[in-house]
Amino acid sequence: MTGLLKHLWGAERKSPAGRRAEPGVRGDAAAMAYPSVDPGLPVLAVDEILEQNADLIARIKLADGADARAFSTDLLPLIRRYADFVHLLPATSDNYFCSPGGLFRLGLEIAFFALQGTDGQIFSGRATILQRRDLEPRWRKATFISGLCHEIHRTLSHLVVTDSQGNEWPSYIAPLGAWLASVKANRYFLKWIPNAGEMRSLGVFALPRIVDADTLQYLARGNSVVVPQMLGSVSGMPSLREHNVLDQLVRRAAALVIDRDLRASADRYGKPILGSHLERYLVDGMRRLVIDSEAWKPNSERSRVWFGSDGAFIVWPNAAADLSKLLEADQLPGIPKSSETILEILLAAGVVQPQSESRATWDIYPPNARKPIEAIRLVFPDILFAGSAGGPVALERALLVAEPDVIPPKTSPTRSPAPAVAVPGSEVVTPATQHQIPLALERHAPPPIAKAVAAAAAVVEDQDKASPSVDSPGRAAVTADVPLPVRFAFLSPPHLNPPVRQALEGIIDTMNGSPADVAARTVAQGVFVPLKSFEARKVEPAIAVRALAEVEVLAIAPQTKAKTVVCEFCGETLSGVVILPGFVAGLSPSDFVATQSREGP
């Protein structure tokens, strides 16, 4: 380790007069020059990296139980290829295993403890004794590989590596060590990607650099479960049909290793960042409870989970006790028992949307509830329902509004002096009751019939024949004369992200074509665009939502301040955003329910 530090920071401290002048600096300025803030990482041979971790590799050899020859042909090649791929990369920028070589060390420790966990573990319990004896070495090797590559996805999502000339490492093409040798680099430099998300599924693209085809064939021989469970563990998407014992061993080992390093770092530096690795296990636990627990069945009586038109909510702190109990049964170390601590971790990870800076929970009104219930709100419902087959159906009502099933009463000029706001195709709503209309509750305020797509032509014809109501003058004004169809187009504001602008222009344009191909539809506050319409046009939904919110294009619900809504679209309940009508040519903002956002570009 001393040799590594010398490589990193220089073996000797030179005097200012002895420093090498920076390019373009002359005379006395050269003597005043300071060394680079980022010294980079040295290019070491794979054998040097293995030598620095010889103690841990020796422990892995003992845990494997094989002789030196078998170990050198079985597990050591995997370790060497892993070292060549990750080289001296840290696992994180300023958290656990953040020192040079941290990612390699992290993979070795997880693999070691996962391999130890296979002792006494019964795999393929329904198989015969002979079958289990034949499959046991395959299970052990697959568990070791899963532990070794548990965090390898970070090389593809969390950082960018360059040489001194600025050439970027093609991480999908070649291992880091091989690339450094090909460009003849002496040092390399890191750039951490800000706010990088947890994308463990990328690990499957790096896995072929570690595991060759012969090893995969060996693992798959005589069975059809070892390789799928190994891939499910590496990608973070274990099969829901069969319990993945392999993944359970690896997750338990990873939690133990990371927790130990965080505690050791806190002892050394006095600045612990405990709990920052736990969000993945908390989210995974909630998904498992939704699938396996009756108490977590969405929208059922006394359920922990409620899914309405204004988002997904989890009853809190009742759900925290269930979650803590589940993860304790998995024997994961470091899982907090306090609901406040669990909520803090979910908030820091961006999983939960707080109500305000001073309050993290919300008051919801489930069906038949006598009083409001405290709950946390998920940023996206898919966070919880990603593992559920088909996903639940959202309630046709908002959960954040008291008595949402009560429709505002009809009014007339003789009974109400307040001016009426005509909501197309619905009852007249006064300004006093206008705020009670949920954003995605269409039966309170259907879209403008006069300017709907061709699929609504039959509804327009029926309303033309109907006589106007005496106490609903707003309805008669809208349906008296139906204008000819107009062409819809997105009116982009300045400074909108170009890919988002192009995608939204194409989405709005589908409203001019066949109803079978439509990618958006009108709702009470504007035009509803499902998030999957952005995905179909290769635009990340989170980027699209943020870009549109920055230029004030979205209709924001006055009560929740939520940027996304849940709405019925082509027979499905989807998450999406609502574009203000003033940004869509062919629509009149006066025909829509007003929001707090501005209504024109």
BELBELNOR-V280129 format. One record per pair of residues at least 24 apart in sequence whose ideal C-beta (glycine too) atoms are under 10 Angstrom apart, sorted by the first residue. I is the first residue (numbers start at 1). J is the second residue. Records with the same first field share a line. If there is no record, write none. Layout:
I = J / J
//
This chain:
1 = 52 / 99 / 100 / 101
3 = 42 / 44 / 48 / 51 / 52
4 = 41 / 42 / 44 / 48 / 49 / 52 / 88 / 99 / 100 / 101
5 = 100
6 = 42
7 = 39 / 40 / 41 / 42 / 43 / 44 / 48 / 88 / 100 / 186 / 187
8 = 39 / 40 / 41 / 42 / 88 / 99 / 100 / 187
9 = 35 / 39
10 = 35 / 39
36 = 189
38 = 187 / 189 / 190 / 191
39 = 187 / 189
40 = 162 / 163 / 164 / 185 / 186 / 187 / 188 / 189 / 190
41 = 87 / 88 / 89 / 90 / 100 / 101 / 161 / 176 / 180 / 187 / 188 / 189 / 190
42 = 87 / 88 / 100 / 180 / 185 / 186 / 187 / 188
43 = 87 / 88 / 163 / 176 / 177 / 180 / 181 / 183 / 184 / 185 / 186 / 187 / 188
44 = 83 / 87 / 88 / 100 / 101 / 177 / 180
45 = 83 / 84 / 177 / 181
46 = 79 / 80 / 81 / 82 / 83 / 84 / 87 / 175 / 177 / 178
47 = 80 / 83
48 = 83 / 88
49 = 79 / 80 / 82 / 83 / 84 / 86 / 87 / 88 / 101 / 104 / 105 / 177
50 = 76 / 79 / 80 / 83 / 104 / 108
52 = 83 / 88 / 100 / 101 / 104 / 105
53 = 79 / 83 / 101 / 104 / 105 / 108 / 109
56 = 104 / 105 / 108 / 109 / 111 / 112
57 = 83 / 108 / 112
59 = 108 / 109 / 112 / 113 / 115 / 116
60 = 108 / 109 / 111 / 112 / 115 / 116 / 144 / 148
62 = 112 / 116
63 = 111 / 112 / 113 / 114 / 115 / 116 / 117 / 118 / 119 / 140 / 144
64 = 112 / 115 / 116 / 137 / 140 / 141 / 144
65 = 115 / 119 / 140
66 = 137
74 = 137 / 141 / 144 / 215 / 218
75 = 111 / 115 / 140 / 141 / 144 / 145 / 148
77 = 210 / 211 / 212 / 215
78 = 111 / 141 / 144 / 145 / 148 / 149 / 210 / 211 / 212 / 215
79 = 104 / 107 / 108 / 111 / 144 / 148 / 210
80 = 177 / 210
81 = 148 / 175 / 177 / 209 / 210 / 211 / 212
82 = 107 / 108 / 111 / 145 / 148 / 149 / 152 / 175 / 206 / 209 / 210 / 211
83 = 107 / 108 / 175 / 176 / 177 / 210
84 = 174 / 175 / 176 / 177 / 178 / 179 / 180 / 181 / 209 / 210
85 = 149 / 152 / 155 / 171 / 174 / 175 / 176 / 177 / 178 / 179 / 206 / 207 / 209 / 210
86 = 149 / 151 / 152 / 154 / 155 / 175 / 176 / 177 / 206 / 209 / 210
87 = 155 / 161 / 169 / 175 / 176 / 177 / 178 / 179 / 180 / 188
88 = 176 / 177 / 188 / 190
89 = 154 / 155 / 158 / 159 / 161 / 169 / 176 / 188 / 190
90 = 154 / 158 / 159 / 190 / 192
91 = 151 / 154 / 155 / 158 / 258 / 261
92 = 151 / 154 / 158 / 159 / 192 / 258 / 273 / 276 / 277
93 = 158 / 159 / 190 / 191 / 192 / 193 / 194 / 196
94 = 192 / 271 / 273 / 276
95 = 258 / 261 / 262 / 265 / 273 / 276 / 277
96 = 151 / 257 / 258 / 259 / 260 / 261 / 262 / 263 / 264 / 265 / 273 / 274 / 276 / 277
97 = 151 / 257 / 258 / 261 / 262 / 265
98 = 261 / 265 / 273
99 = 261 / 265
100 = 190
102 = 151 / 261
103 = 151 / 152 / 154 / 155 / 158 / 159
104 = 148
105 = 257 / 261
106 = 147 / 148 / 150 / 151 / 152 / 154 / 254 / 257 / 258 / 261
107 = 147 / 148 / 149 / 150 / 151 / 152 / 210 / 254 / 257
108 = 147 / 148 / 257
109 = 147 / 148 / 253 / 254 / 256 / 257 / 258 / 260 / 261
110 = 144 / 146 / 147 / 148 / 149 / 150 / 151 / 249 / 250 / 251 / 252 / 253 / 254 / 255 / 256 / 257 / 258
111 = 143 / 144 / 145 / 146 / 147 / 148 / 149 / 150 / 250 / 253 / 257
112 = 144 / 147 / 148 / 253 / 257
113 = 147 / 249 / 250 / 252 / 253 / 254 / 255 / 256 / 257 / 260
114 = 140 / 143 / 144 / 145 / 146 / 147 / 148 / 150 / 233 / 246 / 247 / 248 / 249 / 250 / 251 / 252 / 253 / 254 / 256 / 257
115 = 140 / 141 / 143 / 144 / 147 / 148 / 249 / 250 / 253
116 = 143 / 147 / 249 / 253
117 = 143 / 147 / 245 / 246 / 248 / 249 / 250 / 252 / 253 / 256 / 331
118 = 142 / 143 / 144 / 245 / 246 / 249
121 = 245 / 246 / 248 / 249
122 = 245
123 = 223 / 225 / 226 / 229 / 245 / 246 / 249
124 = 223 / 225 / 226 / 245
125 = 243 / 245
127 = 223 / 225
131 = 222 / 223
134 = 221 / 222 / 223
135 = 219 / 221 / 222 / 223 / 225 / 226
137 = 218 / 219
138 = 218 / 219 / 220 / 221 / 222 / 223 / 225 / 226 / 227 / 230
139 = 219 / 223 / 225 / 226 / 229 / 230 / 245 / 246 / 249
140 = 246
141 = 211 / 215 / 218 / 219 / 226 / 230
142 = 211 / 215 / 216 / 218 / 219 / 220 / 225 / 226 / 227 / 229 / 230 / 231 / 233 / 234 / 246 / 250
143 = 226 / 229 / 230 / 233 / 245 / 246 / 247 / 249 / 250 / 253
144 = 230 / 250
145 = 207 / 210 / 211 / 215 / 216 / 219 / 230 / 231 / 233 / 234 / 246 / 250
146 = 203 / 207 / 229 / 230 / 231 / 232 / 233 / 234 / 244 / 246 / 247 / 249 / 250 / 251 / 253 / 254
147 = 233 / 234 / 246 / 249 / 250 / 251 / 253 / 254 / 257
148 = 207 / 210 / 211 / 234 / 250
149 = 203 / 204 / 206 / 207 / 209 / 210 / 211 / 230 / 233 / 234 / 235 / 250
150 = 200 / 203 / 233 / 234 / 236 / 247 / 250 / 251 / 253 / 254 / 257
151 = 200 / 203 / 234 / 254 / 257 / 258
152 = 200 / 202 / 203 / 204 / 205 / 206 / 207 / 209 / 210 / 234
153 = 198 / 199 / 200 / 201 / 202 / 203 / 204 / 205 / 206 / 207 / 234 / 235 / 236
154 = 196 / 198 / 199 / 200 / 202 / 203 / 206
155 = 202 / 203 / 205 / 206 / 209
156 = 199 / 201 / 202 / 203 / 205 / 206
157 = 193 / 196 / 197 / 198 / 199 / 200 / 201 / 202 / 203
158 = 190 / 192 / 193 / 196 / 197 / 198 / 199 / 202
159 = 190 / 191 / 192 / 193 / 196
160 = 189 / 190 / 191 / 192 / 193
161 = 185 / 188 / 189 / 190 / 191
162 = 188 / 189 / 190 / 191
163 = 187 / 188 / 189
164 = 188 / 189
171 = 202 / 205 / 206 / 209
172 = 202 / 205 / 206 / 209
173 = 209
174 = 209
175 = 206 / 209 / 210
176 = 209
178 = 209
195 = 350
197 = 349 / 350 / 540 / 542
198 = 236 / 277 / 279 / 280 / 283 / 349
199 = 235 / 236
200 = 233 / 234 / 235 / 236 / 237 / 280
201 = 234 / 235 / 236 / 237
202 = 234 / 235 / 236
203 = 231 / 233 / 234 / 235 / 236
204 = 231 / 232 / 234 / 235 / 236 / 237
205 = 235
206 = 234
207 = 231 / 234 / 235
210 = 234
236 = 280 / 284
237 = 386 / 387
238 = 284 / 288 / 387
240 = 287 / 288 / 291 / 292 / 387 / 388 / 389
247 = 284
248 = 330 / 331 / 332
251 = 280 / 281 / 284 / 327 / 330 / 332
252 = 281 / 330 / 331 / 332 / 333
254 = 280 / 281 / 332
255 = 280 / 281 / 327 / 330 / 331 / 332 / 333 / 334 / 335
256 = 331 / 332 / 333 / 334
257 = 333
258 = 333 / 334
259 = 332 / 333 / 334 / 335
260 = 333 / 334
262 = 334
263 = 334
273 = 348
274 = 334 / 336 / 341 / 345
275 = 334 / 335 / 336 / 341 / 342 / 344 / 345 / 348 / 349
276 = 345 / 348 / 349
277 = 334 / 345 / 349
278 = 327 / 332 / 334 / 335 / 336 / 341 / 342 / 345 / 346 / 349
279 = 342 / 345 / 346 / 347 / 348 / 349 / 350 / 351
280 = 349
281 = 323 / 326 / 327 / 330 / 332 / 334 / 335 / 345
282 = 320 / 323 / 324 / 326 / 327 / 335 / 336 / 342 / 343 / 345 / 346 / 349 / 351
283 = 323 / 346 / 349 / 351 / 378 / 383 / 384 / 386 / 387
284 = 326 / 327 / 330 / 387
285 = 322 / 323 / 324 / 325 / 326 / 327 / 329 / 330 / 332 / 335 / 342
286 = 314 / 319 / 322 / 323 / 326 / 346 / 351 / 378 / 383 / 384 / 387
287 = 383 / 384 / 385 / 386 / 387 / 388
288 = 323 / 326 / 327 / 330 / 387
289 = 314 / 319 / 322 / 323 / 325 / 326 / 384
290 = 314 / 384 / 385 / 386 / 387 / 388 / 391 / 392
291 = 385 / 387 / 388 / 389
292 = 326
293 = 322 / 326
295 = 319 / 322
296 = 322 / 323 / 384
297 = 392
298 = 381 / 384 / 385 / 388 / 391 / 392 / 393 / 394 / 395
299 = 366 / 367 / 392 / 393 / 394 / 395 / 399
300 = 392
301 = 366 / 367 / 368
302 = 366 / 369 / 373
303 = 366
304 = 375
305 = 375 / 378 / 381 / 384 / 385 / 392
306 = 364 / 365 / 366 / 367 / 369 / 373 / 375 / 392 / 394 / 395 / 399
307 = 378 / 381 / 384 / 385 / 391 / 392 / 393 / 394 / 395 / 399 / 566 / 573
308 = 364 / 365 / 366 / 367 / 381 / 394 / 395 / 396 / 397 / 398 / 399 / 400 / 401 / 404 / 438 / 440 / 441 / 566
309 = 394 / 395 / 396 / 397 / 398 / 399 / 400 / 401 / 404 / 438 / 439 / 440 / 441 / 442 / 565 / 566 / 567 / 568 / 573
310 = 362 / 364 / 377 / 394 / 395 / 397 / 398 / 399 / 400 / 401 / 404 / 438 / 439 / 440 / 441 / 557 / 559 / 560 / 562 / 564 / 565 / 566
311 = 353 / 362 / 364 / 377 / 378 / 379 / 380 / 381 / 394 / 398 / 399 / 400 / 440 / 557 / 560 / 562 / 564 / 565 / 566 / 575
312 = 375 / 376 / 377 / 378 / 379 / 380 / 381 / 382 / 383 / 384 / 385 / 392 / 394 / 399 / 566 / 575
313 = 361 / 362 / 363 / 364 / 366 / 373 / 374 / 375 / 376 / 377 / 378 / 381 / 384 / 399 / 400
314 = 346 / 352 / 361 / 364 / 375 / 376 / 377 / 378 / 384
315 = 361 / 364 / 366 / 373 / 374 / 375 / 376
316 = 340 / 342 / 343 / 346 / 352 / 360 / 361 / 362 / 373 / 374 / 375 / 376 / 377
317 = 342 / 343 / 361 / 374 / 375 / 376
318 = 373 / 374 / 375
319 = 375 / 376
320 = 346 / 376
339 = 376
342 = 376
343 = 376
346 = 376 / 378 / 379 / 383
347 = 376
349 = 379
350 = 379 / 380 / 383 / 542
351 = 376 / 378 / 379 / 380 / 383 / 384
352 = 376 / 377 / 378 / 379 / 383
353 = 377 / 378 / 379 / 380 / 560 / 561 / 562 / 563 / 564
355 = 400 / 560 / 561
356 = 561
362 = 399 / 400 / 560
363 = 399 / 400 / 402
364 = 398 / 399 / 400 / 401 / 402
365 = 397 / 398 / 399 / 400 / 401 / 402 / 403 / 404
366 = 395 / 397 / 399
367 = 395 / 397 / 399 / 404 / 405
369 = 399 / 402
371 = 402
372 = 399 / 400 / 402
373 = 399
375 = 399 / 400
377 = 560 / 562
379 = 542 / 562 / 563 / 564
380 = 531 / 541 / 542 / 545 / 564 / 575
381 = 564 / 566 / 573 / 574 / 575
382 = 531 / 541 / 575
390 = 572
391 = 572 / 573 / 574
392 = 573
393 = 568 / 572 / 573
394 = 440 / 566 / 567 / 568 / 573 / 574 / 575
395 = 441 / 566 / 573
396 = 438 / 440 / 441 / 442 / 443 / 568 / 573
397 = 438 / 440 / 441 / 443 / 444
398 = 436 / 437 / 438 / 439 / 440 / 441 / 444 / 557 / 559 / 560 / 565 / 566
399 = 438 / 560
400 = 438 / 557 / 559 / 560 / 562
401 = 435 / 436 / 437 / 438 / 441 / 557 / 559 / 560
402 = 436
403 = 436
404 = 436 / 437 / 438 / 441 / 444
405 = 441
406 = 433 / 436
407 = 433 / 436 / 437 / 441 / 443 / 444
408 = 432 / 433 / 434 / 436 / 437 / 444
409 = 433
410 = 469 / 470 / 471 / 472
411 = 471 / 472 / 473 / 474
412 = 469 / 470 / 471 / 472 / 473
413 = 471 / 473
414 = 471
415 = 471
420 = 472 / 473 / 474
421 = 474 / 590 / 593 / 594
422 = 472 / 473 / 474 / 475 / 476 / 477 / 478 / 590 / 591
423 = 448 / 474 / 475 / 478 / 524 / 591 / 592 / 593
424 = 448 / 449 / 450 / 451 / 452 / 474 / 475 / 477 / 478 / 479 / 522 / 524 / 588 / 590 / 591 / 592 / 593
425 = 449 / 450 / 452 / 456 / 459 / 460 / 463 / 474 / 475 / 478 / 479 / 524 / 591
426 = 472 / 474 / 475 / 478 / 524 / 593
427 = 469 / 471 / 472 / 474 / 475
428 = 469 / 471 / 472 / 473 / 474 / 475
429 = 474 / 593
431 = 594
434 = 558 / 593 / 594
435 = 557 / 558 / 559 / 593 / 595 / 596
436 = 559
437 = 524 / 525 / 557 / 558 / 593
438 = 524 / 557 / 559 / 560 / 565
439 = 523 / 524 / 525 / 526 / 528 / 555 / 556 / 557 / 558 / 559 / 560 / 562 / 564 / 565 / 566 / 567 / 578 / 593 / 595
440 = 523 / 524 / 525 / 528 / 557 / 564 / 565 / 566 / 567 / 568 / 573 / 575 / 576 / 578
441 = 523 / 524 / 565 / 567
442 = 521 / 522 / 523 / 524 / 528 / 567 / 568
443 = 524
444 = 524 / 593
445 = 523 / 524 / 525 / 592 / 593
446 = 522 / 523 / 524
447 = 521 / 522 / 523 / 524 / 525 / 526 / 527 / 528 / 587 / 591 / 592
448 = 478 / 522 / 523 / 524 / 581 / 587 / 588 / 590 / 591 / 592
449 = 478 / 479 / 482 / 522 / 591
450 = 478 / 479 / 480 / 481 / 482 / 483 / 484 / 485 / 486 / 588 / 591
451 = 482 / 483 / 485 / 486 / 488 / 511 / 522 / 581 / 584 / 586 / 587 / 588 / 591
452 = 485 / 511 / 515 / 521 / 522
453 = 485 / 488 / 510 / 511 / 512 / 513 / 514 / 515 / 518 / 520 / 521 / 522
454 = 485 / 511 / 512 / 513 / 514 / 515 / 518
455 = 514 / 515 / 516 / 518 / 521
456 = 515 / 521 / 522
457 = 482 / 485 / 515
478 = 591
485 = 512 / 586
486 = 512 / 585 / 586 / 587 / 588
487 = 511 / 512 / 585 / 586
488 = 512 / 520 / 522 / 527 / 584 / 585 / 586 / 587
489 = 583 / 584 / 585 / 586
490 = 520 / 527 / 529 / 553 / 579 / 583 / 584 / 585
491 = 553 / 579 / 580 / 582 / 583 / 584 / 585 / 586 / 587 / 600 / 601
492 = 551 / 553 / 583 / 601
493 = 548 / 550 / 551 / 552 / 553 / 582 / 583 / 598 / 600 / 601
494 = 551 / 601
495 = 547 / 550 / 551
496 = 547 / 548 / 550 / 551 / 553 / 583 / 601
497 = 539 / 543 / 544 / 546 / 547 / 548 / 550 / 551
498 = 547
499 = 534 / 537 / 538 / 539 / 540 / 543 / 544 / 547
500 = 534 / 537 / 539 / 540 / 543 / 544 / 545 / 546 / 547 / 548 / 551 / 553
501 = 539 / 544 / 547 / 548 / 551 / 553
502 = 537 / 539
503 = 529 / 533 / 534 / 535 / 536 / 537 / 538 / 539 / 544
504 = 529 / 533 / 534 / 537 / 539 / 544 / 547 / 548 / 553 / 577 / 579 / 583 / 584
505 = 537
506 = 533 / 536 / 537
507 = 533 / 534 / 536 / 537 / 539 / 579
508 = 579 / 583 / 584 / 585 / 586 / 587
511 = 584 / 586 / 587
512 = 586
515 = 570
516 = 570
518 = 569 / 570
519 = 569 / 570
520 = 569 / 576 / 577 / 578 / 579 / 584
521 = 567 / 568 / 569 / 570 / 576
522 = 578 / 579 / 581 / 584 / 587 / 591 / 592
523 = 555 / 565 / 567 / 568 / 569 / 576 / 578 / 579 / 592 / 593
524 = 555 / 578 / 591 / 592 / 593 / 595
525 = 554 / 555 / 556 / 557 / 565 / 578 / 579 / 580 / 581 / 592 / 593 / 594 / 595 / 597 / 599
526 = 553 / 554 / 555 / 577 / 578 / 579 / 580 / 581 / 582 / 583 / 584 / 587 / 589 / 592 / 593 / 595 / 597 / 599
527 = 555 / 576 / 577 / 578 / 579 / 580 / 581 / 583 / 584 / 587 / 592
528 = 555 / 565 / 566 / 567 / 568 / 569 / 574 / 576 / 577 / 578 / 579
529 = 554 / 567 / 569 / 574 / 576 / 577 / 578 / 579
530 = 566 / 567 / 569 / 570 / 572 / 574 / 575 / 576 / 577
531 = 564 / 574 / 575 / 576 / 577
532 = 569 / 572 / 574 / 575 / 576
533 = 569 / 574 / 576 / 577
534 = 576 / 577
541 = 575 / 576 / 577
544 = 577
545 = 575 / 576 / 577
548 = 577 / 579 / 580 / 583
549 = 577 / 597
551 = 583 / 601
552 = 580 / 583 / 597 / 598 / 599 / 601
553 = 577 / 578 / 579 / 580 / 582 / 583 / 584 / 597 / 598 / 601
554 = 578 / 579 / 580 / 583 / 595 / 597
555 = 579 / 580 / 581 / 592 / 593 / 594 / 595 / 596 / 597 / 599
556 = 580 / 595 / 596 / 597
557 = 595 / 596 / 597
558 = 594 / 595 / 596 / 597
561 = 596
//
